[in-house]
Structure formats: structure tokens, C-alpha cells
Amino acid sequence: MKRTLHIEVSTLEESLDQFGDYLQQTIEGKTTAPYSGIGFESIKDLFATLSPKRLELIEQLKRQGPMTVYALAKKLGRDYKNVHTDVKALEQWGVIERDERDCVQVPWDEIDLKIPLAA
């Protein structure tokens, strides 16, 4: 089964409504597909978290597979401290995770990004 991380810009109210719908389906005994998602209140917040450097880091990890933060910094040609900071932030958001060897990895097959456009 393909693992997808859904990332979107939405209000807190919209996110709570979506959670409520999912919860109601579960209470009613309906089969629901696993859903993993992150919501940001603004495009600015989303791009502060998923900066171009962090997106490059995610792509490199997905392409190369699990590795240490040191090896990742070396592959990216970036300073270890900056990569470590990016890894910590992405771990906190659930975009990347560590395996049993303490290597970082991307557990997702795809990231689905949804940005509503203003009318």
C-alpha cells in the first residue's frame, strides 16, 4: 500500500471538521483508509517549514535511503549543524523519521501538497 503524507494549508476549523468526519466514520464502523496529514495556517508557514533546502534533503533521503545525519550532510554538501537543524524540524513534523540504527529516512512514498487559491 502506498504511504502518502498529505500537507495542506487550512484553517484550524477546517482541520477539525476533517478530523470530526474521520472520527464519525470510525464510530459508525465504516472502514477508513489510514490518513496522515499536516496542516498549516498559511502558505508562509508551510514554506518556512518546507524550504527549498529541506525539500532537497527529503528528495536526497528518499533517493538514497536511510543514512546518518552526517552522511546526509556530506551528500548534500552542506554544513552538518544546518542539516541537523533541518532534520530535527522535519522529524517534529513527521516528514522524516529515524530507524532502529538511528538513521534518518523518509517513510512516505509520496507527499500530496494542497494549497487552496484565493477566489
Biopython code that builds the backbone (N, CA, C, O; Angstrom):
import numpy as np
from Bio.PDB.StructureBuilder import StructureBuilder

atoms = [
    (1, "MET", "N", (0.838, -1.179, 0.000)),
    (1, "MET", "CA", (0.000, 0.000, 0.000)),
    (1, "MET", "C", (0.891, 1.253, 0.000)),
    (1, "MET", "O", (1.855, 1.347, 0.759)),
    (2, "LYS", "N", (0.550, 2.185, -0.848)),
    (2, "LYS", "CA", (1.309, 3.425, -0.969)),
    (2, "LYS", "C", (1.068, 4.287, 0.269)),
    (2, "LYS", "O", (-0.075, 4.519, 0.662)),
    (3, "ARG", "N", (2.156, 4.756, 0.877)),
    (3, "ARG", "CA", (2.045, 5.639, 2.041)),
    (3, "ARG", "C", (2.160, 7.087, 1.579)),
    (3, "ARG", "O", (3.164, 7.492, 0.993)),
    (4, "THR", "N", (1.111, 7.857, 1.855)),
    (4, "THR", "CA", (1.053, 9.244, 1.417)),
    (4, "THR", "C", (0.940, 10.170, 2.616)),
    (4, "THR", "O", (0.138, 9.937, 3.520)),
    (5, "LEU", "N", (1.747, 11.218, 2.616)),
    (5, "LEU", "CA", (1.639, 12.281, 3.613)),
    (5, "LEU", "C", (0.922, 13.436, 2.932)),
    (5, "LEU", "O", (1.381, 13.954, 1.914)),
    (6, "HIS", "N", (-0.204, 13.833, 3.504)),
    (6, "HIS", "CA", (-0.987, 14.943, 2.962)),
    (6, "HIS", "C", (-0.600, 16.212, 3.711)),
    (6, "HIS", "O", (-0.661, 16.263, 4.939)),
    (7, "ILE", "N", (-0.206, 17.220, 2.973)),
    (7, "ILE", "CA", (0.163, 18.510, 3.560)),
    (7, "ILE", "C", (-0.718, 19.560, 2.915)),
    (7, "ILE", "O", (-0.815, 19.642, 1.690)),
    (8, "GLU", "N", (-1.363, 20.366, 3.756)),
    (8, "GLU", "CA", (-2.252, 21.373, 3.195)),
    (8, "GLU", "C", (-2.267, 22.648, 4.020)),
    (8, "GLU", "O", (-1.886, 22.675, 5.191)),
    (9, "VAL", "N", (-2.717, 23.689, 3.365)),
    (9, "VAL", "CA", (-2.953, 24.968, 4.024)),
    (9, "VAL", "C", (-4.441, 25.004, 4.323)),
    (9, "VAL", "O", (-5.270, 24.944, 3.415)),
    (10, "SER", "N", (-4.771, 25.102, 5.606)),
    (10, "SER", "CA", (-6.174, 25.120, 6.008)),
    (10, "SER", "C", (-6.308, 25.781, 7.374)),
    (10, "SER", "O", (-5.348, 25.853, 8.141)),
    (11, "THR", "N", (-7.489, 26.252, 7.658)),
    (11, "THR", "CA", (-7.738, 26.858, 8.961)),
    (11, "THR", "C", (-7.856, 25.750, 9.999)),
    (11, "THR", "O", (-8.043, 24.582, 9.656)),
    (12, "LEU", "N", (-7.746, 26.118, 11.246)),
    (12, "LEU", "CA", (-7.923, 25.164, 12.327)),
    (12, "LEU", "C", (-9.321, 24.558, 12.264)),
    (12, "LEU", "O", (-9.498, 23.360, 12.487)),
    (13, "GLU", "N", (-10.299, 25.384, 11.963)),
    (13, "GLU", "CA", (-11.682, 24.906, 11.867)),
    (13, "GLU", "C", (-11.827, 23.844, 10.774)),
    (13, "GLU", "O", (-12.486, 22.827, 10.985)),
    (14, "GLU", "N", (-11.215, 24.075, 9.608)),
    (14, "GLU", "CA", (-11.281, 23.097, 8.523)),
    (14, "GLU", "C", (-10.611, 21.780, 8.921)),
    (14, "GLU", "O", (-11.114, 20.700, 8.613)),
    (15, "SER", "N", (-9.491, 21.882, 9.598)),
    (15, "SER", "CA", (-8.778, 20.681, 10.046)),
    (15, "SER", "C", (-9.600, 19.901, 11.064)),
    (15, "SER", "O", (-9.669, 18.674, 11.007)),
    (16, "LEU", "N", (-10.219, 20.618, 11.990)),
    (16, "LEU", "CA", (-11.060, 19.955, 12.992)),
    (16, "LEU", "C", (-12.281, 19.312, 12.351)),
    (16, "LEU", "O", (-12.682, 18.220, 12.754)),
    (17, "ASP", "N", (-12.875, 19.962, 11.367)),
    (17, "ASP", "CA", (-14.014, 19.379, 10.644)),
    (17, "ASP", "C", (-13.599, 18.078, 9.950)),
    (17, "ASP", "O", (-14.322, 17.083, 9.991)),
    (18, "GLN", "N", (-12.441, 18.101, 9.323)),
    (18, "GLN", "CA", (-11.945, 16.914, 8.631)),
    (18, "GLN", "C", (-11.716, 15.778, 9.632)),
    (18, "GLN", "O", (-12.071, 14.629, 9.365)),
    (19, "PHE", "N", (-11.125, 16.102, 10.776)),
    (19, "PHE", "CA", (-10.905, 15.099, 11.817)),
    (19, "PHE", "C", (-12.239, 14.565, 12.329)),
    (19, "PHE", "O", (-12.392, 13.361, 12.537)),
    (20, "GLY", "N", (-13.206, 15.465, 12.533)),
    (20, "GLY", "CA", (-14.531, 15.064, 13.007)),
    (20, "GLY", "C", (-15.207, 14.098, 12.047)),
    (20, "GLY", "O", (-15.819, 13.122, 12.481)),
    (21, "ASP", "N", (-15.106, 14.358, 10.751)),
    (21, "ASP", "CA", (-15.684, 13.471, 9.745)),
    (21, "ASP", "C", (-15.044, 12.081, 9.811)),
    (21, "ASP", "O", (-15.735, 11.064, 9.754)),
    (22, "TYR", "N", (-13.733, 12.056, 9.929)),
    (22, "TYR", "CA", (-12.988, 10.791, 10.009)),
    (22, "TYR", "C", (-13.387, 10.028, 11.272)),
    (22, "TYR", "O", (-13.610, 8.819, 11.229)),
    (23, "LEU", "N", (-13.474, 10.738, 12.391)),
    (23, "LEU", "CA", (-13.863, 10.129, 13.657)),
    (23, "LEU", "C", (-15.282, 9.567, 13.576)),
    (23, "LEU", "O", (-15.536, 8.461, 14.054)),
    (24, "GLN", "N", (-16.191, 10.306, 12.987)),
    (24, "GLN", "CA", (-17.578, 9.857, 12.858)),
    (24, "GLN", "C", (-17.666, 8.575, 12.034)),
    (24, "GLN", "O", (-18.408, 7.659, 12.389)),
    (25, "GLN", "N", (-16.923, 8.508, 10.951)),
    (25, "GLN", "CA", (-16.907, 7.302, 10.123)),
    (25, "GLN", "C", (-16.400, 6.100, 10.929)),
    (25, "GLN", "O", (-16.918, 4.989, 10.809)),
    (26, "THR", "N", (-15.387, 6.347, 11.743)),
    (26, "THR", "CA", (-14.825, 5.284, 12.569)),
    (26, "THR", "C", (-15.839, 4.821, 13.609)),
    (26, "THR", "O", (-16.008, 3.620, 13.819)),
    (27, "ILE", "N", (-16.511, 5.761, 14.256)),
    (27, "ILE", "CA", (-17.529, 5.433, 15.258)),
    (27, "ILE", "C", (-18.654, 4.610, 14.631)),
    (27, "ILE", "O", (-19.177, 3.688, 15.257)),
    (28, "GLU", "N", (-19.022, 4.944, 13.402)),
    (28, "GLU", "CA", (-20.084, 4.236, 12.698)),
    (28, "GLU", "C", (-19.640, 2.874, 12.164)),
    (28, "GLU", "O", (-20.427, 2.153, 11.552)),
    (29, "GLY", "N", (-18.384, 2.531, 12.399)),
    (29, "GLY", "CA", (-17.874, 1.233, 11.974)),
    (29, "GLY", "C", (-17.494, 1.148, 10.512)),
    (29, "GLY", "O", (-17.243, 0.061, 9.992)),
    (30, "LYS", "N", (-17.451, 2.280, 9.853)),
    (30, "LYS", "CA", (-17.065, 2.292, 8.438)),
    (30, "LYS", "C", (-15.560, 2.093, 8.318)),
    (30, "LYS", "O", (-14.789, 2.563, 9.154)),
    (31, "THR", "N", (-15.163, 1.402, 7.283)),
    (31, "THR", "CA", (-13.741, 1.205, 7.025)),
    (31, "THR", "C", (-13.166, 2.506, 6.480)),
    (31, "THR", "O", (-13.669, 3.065, 5.506)),
    (32, "THR", "N", (-12.125, 2.967, 7.112)),
    (32, "THR", "CA", (-11.476, 4.203, 6.658)),
    (32, "THR", "C", (-10.026, 3.912, 6.312)),
    (32, "THR", "O", (-9.355, 3.137, 6.994)),
    (33, "ALA", "N", (-9.562, 4.528, 5.269)),
    (33, "ALA", "CA", (-8.160, 4.380, 4.876)),
    (33, "ALA", "C", (-7.298, 5.180, 5.848)),
    (33, "ALA", "O", (-7.699, 6.253, 6.298)),
    (34, "PRO", "N", (-6.122, 4.664, 6.171)),
    (34, "PRO", "CA", (-5.218, 5.444, 7.030)),
    (34, "PRO", "C", (-4.952, 6.810, 6.412)),
    (34, "PRO", "O", (-4.796, 6.935, 5.198)),
    (35, "TYR", "N", (-4.904, 7.821, 7.253)),
    (35, "TYR", "CA", (-4.671, 9.184, 6.763)),
    (35, "TYR", "C", (-3.604, 9.835, 7.627)),
    (35, "TYR", "O", (-3.737, 9.896, 8.850)),
    (36, "SER", "N", (-2.564, 10.312, 7.000)),
    (36, "SER", "CA", (-1.512, 11.051, 7.692)),
    (36, "SER", "C", (-1.456, 12.431, 7.071)),
    (36, "SER", "O", (-1.272, 12.569, 5.862)),
    (37, "GLY", "N", (-1.614, 13.448, 7.894)),
    (37, "GLY", "CA", (-1.642, 14.791, 7.338)),
    (37, "GLY", "C", (-1.070, 15.836, 8.266)),
    (37, "GLY", "O", (-1.008, 15.666, 9.484)),
    (38, "ILE", "N", (-0.657, 16.918, 7.649)),
    (38, "ILE", "CA", (-0.132, 18.085, 8.353)),
    (38, "ILE", "C", (-0.854, 19.298, 7.794)),
    (38, "ILE", "O", (-0.993, 19.441, 6.580)),
    (39, "GLY", "N", (-1.310, 20.165, 8.673)),
    (39, "GLY", "CA", (-1.976, 21.378, 8.227)),
    (39, "GLY", "C", (-1.214, 22.621, 8.655)),
    (39, "GLY", "O", (-0.714, 22.702, 9.777)),
    (40, "PHE", "N", (-1.132, 23.566, 7.768)),
    (40, "PHE", "CA", (-0.508, 24.859, 8.055)),
    (40, "PHE", "C", (-1.559, 25.938, 7.877)),
    (40, "PHE", "O", (-2.426, 25.831, 7.010)),
    (41, "GLU", "N", (-1.484, 26.969, 8.691)),
    (41, "GLU", "CA", (-2.469, 28.041, 8.620)),
    (41, "GLU", "C", (-2.230, 28.999, 7.463)),
    (41, "GLU", "O", (-3.142, 29.713, 7.046)),
    (42, "SER", "N", (-1.004, 29.016, 6.943)),
    (42, "SER", "CA", (-0.709, 29.928, 5.839)),
    (42, "SER", "C", (0.356, 29.322, 4.923)),
    (42, "SER", "O", (1.114, 28.434, 5.313)),
    (43, "ILE", "N", (0.381, 29.825, 3.711)),
    (43, "ILE", "CA", (1.415, 29.398, 2.762)),
    (43, "ILE", "C", (2.795, 29.774, 3.305)),
    (43, "ILE", "O", (3.763, 29.034, 3.131)),
    (44, "LYS", "N", (2.872, 30.920, 3.958)),
    (44, "LYS", "CA", (4.140, 31.373, 4.537)),
    (44, "LYS", "C", (4.660, 30.354, 5.559)),
    (44, "LYS", "O", (5.845, 30.020, 5.555)),
    (45, "ASP", "N", (3.776, 29.862, 6.430)),
    (45, "ASP", "CA", (4.177, 28.861, 7.426)),
    (45, "ASP", "C", (4.619, 27.558, 6.762)),
    (45, "ASP", "O", (5.598, 26.939, 7.178)),
    (46, "LEU", "N", (3.891, 27.152, 5.733)),
    (46, "LEU", "CA", (4.228, 25.925, 5.023)),
    (46, "LEU", "C", (5.626, 26.024, 4.418)),
    (46, "LEU", "O", (6.444, 25.119, 4.579)),
    (47, "PHE", "N", (5.896, 27.132, 3.718)),
    (47, "PHE", "CA", (7.192, 27.272, 3.057)),
    (47, "PHE", "C", (8.331, 27.577, 4.035)),
    (47, "PHE", "O", (9.499, 27.372, 3.702)),
    (48, "ALA", "N", (8.010, 28.055, 5.217)),
    (48, "ALA", "CA", (9.044, 28.216, 6.248)),
    (48, "ALA", "C", (9.486, 26.840, 6.747)),
    (48, "ALA", "O", (10.657, 26.630, 7.065)),
    (49, "THR", "N", (8.546, 25.918, 6.810)),
    (49, "THR", "CA", (8.861, 24.563, 7.271)),
    (49, "THR", "C", (9.434, 23.715, 6.149)),
    (49, "THR", "O", (10.400, 22.981, 6.360)),
    (50, "LEU", "N", (8.857, 23.804, 4.969)),
    (50, "LEU", "CA", (9.325, 23.024, 3.827)),
    (50, "LEU", "C", (10.073, 23.928, 2.854)),
    (50, "LEU", "O", (9.638, 24.144, 1.723)),
    (51, "SER", "N", (11.194, 24.445, 3.311)),
    (51, "SER", "CA", (12.024, 25.332, 2.497)),
    (51, "SER", "C", (12.662, 24.537, 1.357)),
    (51, "SER", "O", (12.676, 23.307, 1.399)),
    (52, "PRO", "N", (13.183, 25.216, 0.351)),
    (52, "PRO", "CA", (13.860, 24.503, -0.741)),
    (52, "PRO", "C", (14.978, 23.573, -0.256)),
    (52, "PRO", "O", (15.129, 22.471, -0.783)),
    (53, "LYS", "N", (15.747, 23.995, 0.720)),
    (53, "LYS", "CA", (16.831, 23.146, 1.248)),
    (53, "LYS", "C", (16.265, 21.901, 1.919)),
    (53, "LYS", "O", (16.825, 20.813, 1.784)),
    (54, "ARG", "N", (15.166, 22.054, 2.636)),
    (54, "ARG", "CA", (14.549, 20.899, 3.303)),
    (54, "ARG", "C", (13.911, 19.956, 2.291)),
    (54, "ARG", "O", (13.953, 18.738, 2.465)),
    (55, "LEU", "N", (13.326, 20.508, 1.243)),
    (55, "LEU", "CA", (12.764, 19.659, 0.192)),
    (55, "LEU", "C", (13.879, 18.880, -0.507)),
    (55, "LEU", "O", (13.710, 17.705, -0.833)),
    (56, "GLU", "N", (15.003, 19.529, -0.731)),
    (56, "GLU", "CA", (16.158, 18.848, -1.329)),
    (56, "GLU", "C", (16.633, 17.722, -0.412)),
    (56, "GLU", "O", (16.985, 16.641, -0.884)),
    (57, "LEU", "N", (16.643, 17.974, 0.890)),
    (57, "LEU", "CA", (17.030, 16.972, 1.879)),
    (57, "LEU", "C", (16.088, 15.768, 1.808)),
    (57, "LEU", "O", (16.543, 14.624, 1.815)),
    (58, "ILE", "N", (14.780, 16.020, 1.740)),
    (58, "ILE", "CA", (13.779, 14.954, 1.647)),
    (58, "ILE", "C", (14.004, 14.131, 0.383)),
    (58, "ILE", "O", (13.997, 12.901, 0.434)),
    (59, "GLU", "N", (14.202, 14.799, -0.740)),
    (59, "GLU", "CA", (14.436, 14.101, -2.008)),
    (59, "GLU", "C", (15.692, 13.230, -1.943)),
    (59, "GLU", "O", (15.684, 12.085, -2.395)),
    (60, "GLN", "N", (16.753, 13.772, -1.387)),
    (60, "GLN", "CA", (18.013, 13.026, -1.282)),
    (60, "GLN", "C", (17.823, 11.775, -0.426)),
    (60, "GLN", "O", (18.280, 10.691, -0.790)),
    (61, "LEU", "N", (17.150, 11.929, 0.707)),
    (61, "LEU", "CA", (16.909, 10.782, 1.583)),
    (61, "LEU", "C", (16.056, 9.722, 0.891)),
    (61, "LEU", "O", (16.337, 8.529, 1.005)),
    (62, "LYS", "N", (15.038, 10.141, 0.190)),
    (62, "LYS", "CA", (14.168, 9.178, -0.492)),
    (62, "LYS", "C", (14.936, 8.444, -1.580)),
    (62, "LYS", "O", (14.767, 7.240, -1.769)),
    (63, "ARG", "N", (15.774, 9.174, -2.288)),
    (63, "ARG", "CA", (16.568, 8.590, -3.377)),
    (63, "ARG", "C", (17.641, 7.628, -2.837)),
    (63, "ARG", "O", (17.830, 6.539, -3.379)),
    (64, "GLN", "N", (18.333, 8.033, -1.781)),
    (64, "GLN", "CA", (19.478, 7.274, -1.276)),
    (64, "GLN", "C", (19.117, 6.243, -0.201)),
    (64, "GLN", "O", (19.857, 5.281, 0.007)),
    (65, "GLY", "N", (17.999, 6.437, 0.471)),
    (65, "GLY", "CA", (17.622, 5.535, 1.556)),
    (65, "GLY", "C", (18.165, 6.019, 2.889)),
    (65, "GLY", "O", (18.823, 7.057, 2.952)),
    (66, "PRO", "N", (17.895, 5.274, 3.957)),
    (66, "PRO", "CA", (18.303, 5.690, 5.304)),
    (66, "PRO", "C", (19.804, 5.951, 5.397)),
    (66, "PRO", "O", (20.619, 5.231, 4.819)),
    (67, "MET", "N", (20.142, 7.001, 6.140)),
    (67, "MET", "CA", (21.551, 7.322, 6.377)),
    (67, "MET", "C", (21.671, 8.190, 7.622)),
    (67, "MET", "O", (20.681, 8.726, 8.120)),
    (68, "THR", "N", (22.881, 8.319, 8.110)),
    (68, "THR", "CA", (23.125, 9.175, 9.263)),
    (68, "THR", "C", (23.008, 10.633, 8.846)),
    (68, "THR", "O", (23.091, 10.955, 7.661)),
    (69, "VAL", "N", (22.816, 11.502, 9.810)),
    (69, "VAL", "CA", (22.748, 12.935, 9.517)),
    (69, "VAL", "C", (24.088, 13.397, 8.949)),
    (69, "VAL", "O", (24.127, 14.234, 8.047)),
    (70, "TYR", "N", (25.174, 12.858, 9.471)),
    (70, "TYR", "CA", (26.499, 13.218, 8.970)),
    (70, "TYR", "C", (26.637, 12.847, 7.486)),
    (70, "TYR", "O", (27.098, 13.657, 6.681)),
    (71, "ALA", "N", (26.236, 11.618, 7.131)),
    (71, "ALA", "CA", (26.326, 11.178, 5.735)),
    (71, "ALA", "C", (25.416, 12.020, 4.838)),
    (71, "ALA", "O", (25.770, 12.339, 3.703)),
    (72, "LEU", "N", (24.248, 12.372, 5.360)),
    (72, "LEU", "CA", (23.317, 13.206, 4.600)),
    (72, "LEU", "C", (23.915, 14.583, 4.337)),
    (72, "LEU", "O", (23.839, 15.092, 3.218)),
    (73, "ALA", "N", (24.508, 15.185, 5.361)),
    (73, "ALA", "CA", (25.143, 16.498, 5.201)),
    (73, "ALA", "C", (26.246, 16.430, 4.142)),
    (73, "ALA", "O", (26.391, 17.332, 3.317)),
    (74, "LYS", "N", (27.008, 15.356, 4.184)),
    (74, "LYS", "CA", (28.086, 15.175, 3.218)),
    (74, "LYS", "C", (27.529, 15.042, 1.791)),
    (74, "LYS", "O", (28.042, 15.663, 0.861)),
    (75, "LYS", "N", (26.477, 14.227, 1.629)),
    (75, "LYS", "CA", (25.856, 14.044, 0.307)),
    (75, "LYS", "C", (25.311, 15.363, -0.242)),
    (75, "LYS", "O", (25.406, 15.638, -1.438)),
    (76, "LEU", "N", (24.733, 16.178, 0.659)),
    (76, "LEU", "CA", (24.146, 17.449, 0.241)),
    (76, "LEU", "C", (25.186, 18.558, 0.080)),
    (76, "LEU", "O", (24.897, 19.605, -0.501)),
    (77, "GLY", "N", (26.402, 18.328, 0.595)),
    (77, "GLY", "CA", (27.435, 19.360, 0.543)),
    (77, "GLY", "C", (27.095, 20.549, 1.437)),
    (77, "GLY", "O", (27.410, 21.696, 1.119)),
    (78, "ARG", "N", (26.446, 20.253, 2.559)),
    (78, "ARG", "CA", (26.001, 21.308, 3.479)),
    (78, "ARG", "C", (26.643, 21.120, 4.847)),
    (78, "ARG", "O", (27.134, 20.040, 5.176)),
    (79, "ASP", "N", (26.632, 22.171, 5.623)),
    (79, "ASP", "CA", (27.156, 22.161, 6.980)),
    (79, "ASP", "C", (26.334, 21.203, 7.849)),
    (79, "ASP", "O", (25.104, 21.218, 7.801)),
    (80, "TYR", "N", (27.017, 20.372, 8.642)),
    (80, "TYR", "CA", (26.351, 19.383, 9.495)),
    (80, "TYR", "C", (25.325, 20.031, 10.425)),
    (80, "TYR", "O", (24.213, 19.523, 10.570)),
    (81, "LYS", "N", (25.685, 21.134, 11.046)),
    (81, "LYS", "CA", (24.783, 21.782, 12.010)),
    (81, "LYS", "C", (23.462, 22.205, 11.345)),
    (81, "LYS", "O", (22.388, 22.025, 11.919)),
    (82, "ASN", "N", (23.551, 22.762, 10.146)),
    (82, "ASN", "CA", (22.343, 23.187, 9.434)),
    (82, "ASN", "C", (21.478, 21.993, 9.033)),
    (82, "ASN", "O", (20.252, 22.047, 9.139)),
    (83, "VAL", "N", (22.108, 20.929, 8.577)),
    (83, "VAL", "CA", (21.356, 19.725, 8.209)),
    (83, "VAL", "C", (20.719, 19.121, 9.452)),
    (83, "VAL", "O", (19.570, 18.682, 9.407)),
    (84, "HIS", "N", (21.444, 19.094, 10.545)),
    (84, "HIS", "CA", (20.907, 18.566, 11.806)),
    (84, "HIS", "C", (19.674, 19.362, 12.238)),
    (84, "HIS", "O", (18.680, 18.781, 12.674)),
    (85, "THR", "N", (19.735, 20.679, 12.118)),
    (85, "THR", "CA", (18.587, 21.537, 12.449)),
    (85, "THR", "C", (17.394, 21.207, 11.548)),
    (85, "THR", "O", (16.263, 21.103, 12.025)),
    (86, "ASP", "N", (17.645, 21.046, 10.259)),
    (86, "ASP", "CA", (16.575, 20.712, 9.317)),
    (86, "ASP", "C", (15.978, 19.336, 9.620)),
    (86, "ASP", "O", (14.761, 19.159, 9.575)),
    (87, "VAL", "N", (16.837, 18.370, 9.926)),
    (87, "VAL", "CA", (16.361, 17.022, 10.253)),
    (87, "VAL", "C", (15.466, 17.065, 11.485)),
    (87, "VAL", "O", (14.400, 16.449, 11.491)),
    (88, "LYS", "N", (15.876, 17.774, 12.520)),
    (88, "LYS", "CA", (15.069, 17.877, 13.748)),
    (88, "LYS", "C", (13.696, 18.472, 13.442)),
    (88, "LYS", "O", (12.681, 17.969, 13.923)),
    (89, "ALA", "N", (13.660, 19.530, 12.650)),
    (89, "ALA", "CA", (12.383, 20.165, 12.306)),
    (89, "ALA", "C", (11.496, 19.210, 11.519)),
    (89, "ALA", "O", (10.303, 19.100, 11.801)),
    (90, "LEU", "N", (12.061, 18.526, 10.544)),
    (90, "LEU", "CA", (11.270, 17.606, 9.725)),
    (90, "LEU", "C", (10.812, 16.386, 10.521)),
    (90, "LEU", "O", (9.742, 15.836, 10.261)),
    (91, "GLU", "N", (11.623, 15.967, 11.486)),
    (91, "GLU", "CA", (11.207, 14.882, 12.379)),
    (91, "GLU", "C", (10.013, 15.314, 13.234)),
    (91, "GLU", "O", (9.063, 14.552, 13.416)),
    (92, "GLN", "N", (10.070, 16.529, 13.748)),
    (92, "GLN", "CA", (8.981, 17.029, 14.586)),
    (92, "GLN", "C", (7.667, 17.087, 13.821)),
    (92, "GLN", "O", (6.604, 16.875, 14.405)),
    (93, "TRP", "N", (7.721, 17.367, 12.540)),
    (93, "TRP", "CA", (6.518, 17.430, 11.710)),
    (93, "TRP", "C", (6.114, 16.060, 11.168)),
    (93, "TRP", "O", (5.056, 15.932, 10.552)),
    (94, "GLY", "N", (6.940, 15.037, 11.388)),
    (94, "GLY", "CA", (6.603, 13.694, 10.918)),
    (94, "GLY", "C", (6.905, 13.455, 9.448)),
    (94, "GLY", "O", (6.419, 12.489, 8.859)),
    (95, "VAL", "N", (7.700, 14.326, 8.860)),
    (95, "VAL", "CA", (8.029, 14.175, 7.440)),
    (95, "VAL", "C", (9.128, 13.133, 7.263)),
    (95, "VAL", "O", (9.130, 12.388, 6.283)),
    (96, "ILE", "N", (10.056, 13.081, 8.204)),
    (96, "ILE", "CA", (11.093, 12.050, 8.201)),
    (96, "ILE", "C", (11.107, 11.400, 9.579)),
    (96, "ILE", "O", (10.546, 11.935, 10.535)),
    (97, "GLU", "N", (11.760, 10.231, 9.671)),
    (97, "GLU", "CA", (11.857, 9.534, 10.951)),
    (97, "GLU", "C", (13.177, 8.785, 11.029)),
    (97, "GLU", "O", (13.893, 8.645, 10.037)),
    (98, "ARG", "N", (13.478, 8.315, 12.212)),
    (98, "ARG", "CA", (14.704, 7.539, 12.421)),
    (98, "ARG", "C", (14.364, 6.053, 12.484)),
    (98, "ARG", "O", (13.302, 5.658, 12.964)),
    (99, "ASP", "N", (15.295, 5.244, 11.988)),
    (99, "ASP", "CA", (15.096, 3.801, 12.071)),
    (99, "ASP", "C", (15.801, 3.257, 13.314)),
    (99, "ASP", "O", (16.310, 4.023, 14.133)),
    (100, "GLU", "N", (15.827, 1.946, 13.446)),
    (100, "GLU", "CA", (16.416, 1.307, 14.627)),
    (100, "GLU", "C", (17.918, 1.538, 14.741)),
    (100, "GLU", "O", (18.487, 1.360, 15.818)),
    (101, "ARG", "N", (18.567, 1.928, 13.653)),
    (101, "ARG", "CA", (20.012, 2.224, 13.670)),
    (101, "ARG", "C", (20.297, 3.706, 13.882)),
    (101, "ARG", "O", (21.450, 4.136, 13.835)),
    (102, "ASP", "N", (19.230, 4.493, 14.117)),
    (102, "ASP", "CA", (19.307, 5.943, 14.305)),
    (102, "ASP", "C", (19.623, 6.682, 13.002)),
    (102, "ASP", "O", (20.099, 7.817, 13.018)),
    (103, "CYS", "N", (19.351, 6.021, 11.881)),
    (103, "CYS", "CA", (19.491, 6.668, 10.580)),
    (103, "CYS", "C", (18.166, 7.351, 10.242)),
    (103, "CYS", "O", (17.101, 6.865, 10.621)),
    (104, "VAL", "N", (18.233, 8.467, 9.534)),
    (104, "VAL", "CA", (17.016, 9.168, 9.142)),
    (104, "VAL", "C", (16.540, 8.644, 7.794)),
    (104, "VAL", "O", (17.336, 8.241, 6.945)),
    (105, "GLN", "N", (15.216, 8.660, 7.620)),
    (105, "GLN", "CA", (14.623, 8.145, 6.395)),
    (105, "GLN", "C", (13.291, 8.830, 6.130)),
    (105, "GLN", "O", (12.701, 9.442, 7.021)),
    (106, "VAL", "N", (12.834, 8.719, 4.906)),
    (106, "VAL", "CA", (11.526, 9.227, 4.513)),
    (106, "VAL", "C", (10.592, 8.020, 4.446)),
    (106, "VAL", "O", (10.775, 7.153, 3.592)),
    (107, "PRO", "N", (9.589, 7.946, 5.334)),
    (107, "PRO", "CA", (8.711, 6.777, 5.338)),
    (107, "PRO", "C", (7.585, 6.841, 4.307)),
    (107, "PRO", "O", (6.788, 5.908, 4.203)),
    (108, "TRP", "N", (7.514, 7.921, 3.553)),
    (108, "TRP", "CA", (6.412, 8.152, 2.618)),
    (108, "TRP", "C", (6.799, 7.789, 1.202)),
    (108, "TRP", "O", (7.949, 7.955, 0.795)),
    (109, "ASP", "N", (5.824, 7.289, 0.454)),
    (109, "ASP", "CA", (6.030, 7.037, -0.970)),
    (109, "ASP", "C", (5.788, 8.310, -1.772)),
    (109, "ASP", "O", (6.373, 8.518, -2.834)),
    (110, "GLU", "N", (4.906, 9.157, -1.233)),
    (110, "GLU", "CA", (4.638, 10.437, -1.890)),
    (110, "GLU", "C", (4.141, 11.449, -0.864)),
    (110, "GLU", "O", (3.643, 11.092, 0.204)),
    (111, "ILE", "N", (4.288, 12.707, -1.216)),
    (111, "ILE", "CA", (3.748, 13.806, -0.428)),
    (111, "ILE", "C", (2.754, 14.526, -1.315)),
    (111, "ILE", "O", (3.085, 14.984, -2.409)),
    (112, "ASP", "N", (1.533, 14.615, -0.823)),
    (112, "ASP", "CA", (0.450, 15.280, -1.553)),
    (112, "ASP", "C", (0.280, 16.668, -0.950)),
    (112, "ASP", "O", (-0.124, 16.802, 0.205)),
    (113, "LEU", "N", (0.585, 17.689, -1.723)),
    (113, "LEU", "CA", (0.543, 19.077, -1.241)),
    (113, "LEU", "C", (-0.679, 19.781, -1.813)),
    (113, "LEU", "O", (-0.887, 19.808, -3.026)),
    (114, "LYS", "N", (-1.480, 20.348, -0.923)),
    (114, "LYS", "CA", (-2.706, 21.031, -1.337)),
    (114, "LYS", "C", (-2.676, 22.482, -0.838)),
    (114, "LYS", "O", (-2.623, 22.742, 0.364)),
    (115, "ILE", "N", (-2.713, 23.410, -1.789)),
    (115, "ILE", "CA", (-2.718, 24.826, -1.464)),
    (115, "ILE", "C", (-3.924, 25.450, -2.137)),
    (115, "ILE", "O", (-3.944, 25.593, -3.360)),
    (116, "PRO", "N", (-4.936, 25.826, -1.356)),
    (116, "PRO", "CA", (-6.099, 26.461, -1.991)),
    (116, "PRO", "C", (-5.749, 27.849, -2.505)),
    (116, "PRO", "O", (-4.987, 28.582, -1.873)),
    (117, "LEU", "N", (-6.298, 28.197, -3.631)),
    (117, "LEU", "CA", (-6.077, 29.527, -4.202)),
    (117, "LEU", "C", (-7.209, 30.441, -3.806)),
    (117, "LEU", "O", (-8.364, 30.019, -3.751)),
    (118, "ALA", "N", (-6.890, 31.686, -3.531)),
    (118, "ALA", "CA", (-7.919, 32.663, -3.159)),
    (118, "ALA", "C", (-8.824, 32.930, -4.362)),
    (118, "ALA", "O", (-8.386, 32.911, -5.513)),
    (119, "ALA", "N", (-10.088, 33.177, -4.060)),
    (119, "ALA", "CA", (-11.061, 33.451, -5.139)),
    (119, "ALA", "C", (-10.826, 34.829, -5.716)),
    (119, "ALA", "O", (-11.537, 35.245, -6.630)),
]
sb = StructureBuilder()
sb.init_structure("model")
sb.init_model(0)
sb.init_chain("A")
sb.init_seg("    ")
for serial, (resi, resn, name, xyz) in enumerate(atoms, 1):
    if name == "N":
        sb.init_residue(resn, " ", resi, " ")
    sb.init_atom(name, np.array(xyz, "f"), 0.0, 1.0, " ", f" {name:<3s}", serial, name[0])
structure = sb.get_structure()
